[in-house]
Amino acid sequence: MTSSSPTEHGLLLIETKATDVSQQSLTRLTDRRAKSLEKQIKKVLTQLQGALRRVKQPNVVQTSKGNLLLFEFWVYRKPIHLAVIVSEMLPDLHDCADVWEDAIRAAEREDAAVHLLDIVEIQRLCSRSATPATFFHHLTQRWLTAKAQQNLVLRASG
């Protein structure tokens, strides 16, 4: 499921992926579960890029009175964030160089920040952000830290 949130502070496109919690999946080794999740994350990064390209296209909407309205992507100069939200952050994801490389390519291609968050991390970010401006500021700082560490798996303090 992809959703978007445009504000005067930027654009956030979100794709969620729930990890499989069947009995069979729970008995698999953590590294196998992490590899499966890595594959899903890479696929989601491609989906988010496609969604962003779609959002950037001008759209014509017809009102009930027959008038045509043109909606154009208006946040070109605002921060763009692409977020993959997973149900749990598996320990073996810390070493996923392939996901990092895909994220960097997506970030450069789309001029966007890329995030990998789990439910706990998104809750922390939301609770630390009193306003949309603060939330986007925290996302931007998170991306700068991820780039410096070359790792999408981060935890907010507190």
N, C-alpha and C positions, 0 to 999 in steps of 0.2 A: 504494500500500500504506500503510495507516494502522496505526500501533502505538501503544501507550500504556505508560507506565511510572509507576505510582503508588508513591510512597514516603511515609514520614512527613514528607518535606521538600517534597512537592508532587506535581504531576501534569504529565507531559510527553507531549503527543500529537504524533506525528511523521508527516508525509506526505512521501514521496520522489518526486522527478521527475527522470528522466534526460533530458538534452538529446539530441536526435537527432544521431547521428554518422555518418549515411549520407553517401556522397560528394556527393549532391545538397545536403544540408543544409550540408555544410562549404563549399560554393561560394557559398552565400547570403551576402549582406552581413551584417556583425555586427549592424547595427541591425535588420535583418529578423529575425535569430535572437533578438535581445533582445526584440523585440515579441512574438514567438511565445512566448517564455519568460514574459514578463509576463502574457500571457493565461492560460497554464497556472498561474501562481502565484495569480492571482485566483480561478481555479476551485478550486485546492487550499485556499485560505483558507475558501471556502464549505464544502468537504468537512470540514475540520477543525472548523468550528463545529457541523456536523451530528453529527460523531463525539462532540464534547464534550457536546452535548445528550443523546445516547444514553447516554453514560457516567453522566451525572447522574441518569438514570431508575433507580428501584429495580428490581432484577432478582430474580426468584425462581428458585432452582435446586433441583431434586429430587435427593436423594442416592440411592445404589444401594439403600438400605434404605427408600426412600419418604418420608423426612423432607423437609420443605420448608425451605430456608434463604433468608433475605432478605438480599441484598447491597445496601447503600445507598452512594451516593457519599459518602465520608467525608472528603474533603479540601477541603470548602467554604472553610475558613479558611486553607488552604495555597495557596502560589502555583501558578497554572495557567499553563503555557507551551504555546503552539501553534507548532510549528516546521515550516517548509517547507525541506527539504534538496534542493538541486539539485546536479547533477554538476559544474557549473562556473559561476562567477559571471562573467557577461559584462560587459564594461566599460560598455556603454550602459545597464545597469540602474541606474546611479547617479542618473539623472534621471527615474525612473519615479514621478511624482507620483500616478498612479492607483493603483498598488500600495500606496503609503504611505497614501492615503486609505482604501482597503479594509482595510488592516491596522489602522488606528486605529479604524475602525467595528467591526471584529471584536473588538478589544481592549476597547472600551467595552461592547459588547453582551454579551460573555462574561466580563467582568472577568478578562482574561487578558493575558499578555505574548505578543507575536507576534515570531517570529524568521524571518529568511531566511538560511540558511547553505548553504555548499557543503561538499564533502567535506573540503577543507583546513581550513576554519574549525571544523567539528565535531571534527576530529582535534585541533586546537589547544586547544579547550575541554576535551576529554576529558583530554589530556595535562597540562593545568594543574590538573586537579581530582583530588585524592587521594581524596576521599570524595563520596558523593552530596550531602551538605550543601554542599560547596565547589562542586560542579557547578551546583546550583540557585542558589547565591549569584552565580556568574559569569553565569548566564543572566539573573538579575534585574538585575545591573549592566549587562549588555549592553542590556536593554530600556530601562533608564533613559537610557542614552547614545543609543540610537536615537530615543527620544522627544525628547530635547534637540536632536538634530541633524535631526529629522524625516526620517530616512533609515534604511531597513532594511539597507542594504548597508554592513556594518561589517567591520573586520578586527581581531582581537585582536592585541595587541603581543606579540612574542616567539614 
